[in-house]
Amino acid sequence: MLERGEVANSWRRERWESLRLLTPNWQSRLPGLPYEGPDPDGYMTAADVAELIDRFAARTPAPVRTGTNVTSVRPADDGYHVTTSSGDMHSRAVVIASGACNLPTVPDFASAVPPNVEQLTPLHYRDPAGLSDGGVLVVGASATGVQLAAELRRSGRPVALSVGEHVRLPRTYRGRDVLWWMDASGVWDQRHDELDDLARARRLPSPQLVGTPERATLNLGELASMGIELVGRWATVRDGIALFSGGLRNVCALADLKLERLLDLFDDWAGTEQLGGDVDAPERFAPTETPDSPRLQLDLRSGEIRTIVWATGYRPDYRWLDAPVLDRKGQLRHDGGVVESPGVYALGLPVLRRRKSTFICGIEDDAREVVDHLASWASRRAASAITSSRLQNANRTSVRAASASS
Ligand SMILES: Cc1cc2nc3c(=O)[nH]c(=O)nc-3n(C[C@H](O)[C@H](O)[C@H](O)COP(=O)(O)OP(=O)(O)OC[C@H]3O[C@@H](n4cnc5c(N)ncnc54)[C@H](O)[C@@H]3O)c2cc1C
């Protein structure tokens, strides 16, 4: 196992200070390491996650070579030539587990933002103290955006939040964590080959969830009541002016509708399973209130906004992968983690095999199936190598026999 930094590098280097997992402790488990602490319904800090992964790494028999940056993997000599910062190696198979969130996704028009406005992404954001005083525009209202907008508002700054497509979820439903429902009802186990629109499922943003001791819901209504200004999806920049879509009400209505459908599904499942007194009565939540006429323009030259935080998502970084396995958008072409190049596999990508694939608790099931595939590919390969070497030996013997008789 080659790791460019330390074990759990992303949790040590690429997370903001206040981050807590949005998955509850009982769910944030690794194979053989269930949560055994005093607070199963709490949420881990990034440091807790790093400690969990450290413990797992110490238990695994696989050697972990830290401080080893992979700079190239290319097909060569019946396998792959791997170049690293600590030397080269040859490998028959490669499992790409380099993460789904290595680089921030920032729209091209960011380059048209006037220079008086600072820009940063969550990979470099640490806490509000690291930002200049003054207004902040947070772009993106999924898990990262809503958390950072709330934290920045609490620091006393004026905050505007640009809202595009998002997934609204309450923190708890019928007395249980909403992720308990996702898990127990089987939604998280829905398989990639059973989804109607896999490409869309893979593009879905993370849910609006935050892990707090109070198990509080952090939705757009909460943010608005904190004094955060909601604006529509940021469409472009023209002459230093940010232009927002007028569809804020529609994207919120769509998220409300999808939430209703999900809760219906949970209720149906609870009825079938006869959960009865194990859960509270069904609930429904008020539709998201949106401003009557949200701002459509914001002059970035005016000084009103000093910082833009791009919470517009993340993407993997495959600049080191010298094999023709990426699509036009730079995404890995794979079927359930089986990449088009023989012996190359992937783990930890969105809906790789299941809806839960990118969550800590989701890797185990995927890994088992991907590794099974790899093992049977390797044994088929070994068997065909034995057959072809036997054939070669048999050919040599018959050639020798033929030359002896002549
Ligand atoms: C902000 C944020 C919050 C999240 N919150 C949750 C949550 O609450 N609950 C949850 O279950 N999941 C959460 N996730 C998802 C979480 O990242 C995954 O569950 C988990 O970390 C995935 O592990 P991974 O090993 O696949 O990827 P990563 O944790 O990204 O690890 C990939 C590793 O590969 C290394 N690497 C990359 N490129 C190279 C290279 N060229 N050479 C050598 N090494 C390389 C990196 O240094 C890194 O250590 C969150 C993700 C983000 C970004």
The ligand as an ORCA input file, in Angstrom:
! r2SCAN-3c Opt
* xyz 0 1
  C     -15.128     17.065      3.742
  C     -15.441     15.607      3.756
  C     -16.249     15.081      4.756
  C     -16.546     13.730      4.771
  N     -17.349     13.246      5.766
  C     -17.605     11.927      5.825
  C     -18.407     11.377      6.880
  O     -18.930     12.106      7.707
  N     -18.588     10.040      6.933
  C     -18.040      9.191      6.003
  O     -18.236      7.988      6.108
  N     -17.308      9.676      4.982
  C     -17.083     11.012      4.878
  N     -16.353     11.528      3.830
  C     -15.928     10.639      2.779
  C     -14.553     10.106      3.180
  O     -13.566     10.848      2.531
  C     -14.428      8.693      2.869
  O     -15.378      7.965      3.595
  C     -13.058      8.104      3.173
  O     -12.109      9.030      3.599
  C     -12.582      7.549      1.865
  O     -11.351      6.937      2.085
  P     -10.393      6.658      0.878
  O      -9.235      5.940      1.468
  O     -11.133      6.040     -0.244
  O      -9.971      8.125      0.359
  P      -9.077      9.213      1.059
  O      -9.413      9.353      2.508
  O      -9.153     10.430      0.217
  O      -7.622      8.603      0.987
  C      -6.884      8.517     -0.211
  C      -5.425      8.497      0.132
  O      -4.675      8.329     -1.068
  C      -3.511      9.138     -0.986
  N      -3.076      9.427     -2.361
  C      -3.737     10.107     -3.306
  N      -3.016     10.177     -4.438
  C      -1.864      9.511     -4.204
  C      -0.696      9.233     -4.997
  N      -0.570      9.657     -6.255
  N       0.309      8.519     -4.418
  C       0.188      8.060     -3.149
  N      -0.888      8.317     -2.359
  C      -1.898      9.025     -2.886
  C      -3.969     10.376     -0.226
  O      -2.862     11.029      0.407
  C      -4.959      9.802      0.771
  O      -4.369      9.501      2.016
  C     -16.032     12.879      3.776
  C     -15.222     13.416      2.768
  C     -14.930     14.760      2.754
  C     -14.066     15.317      1.662
*
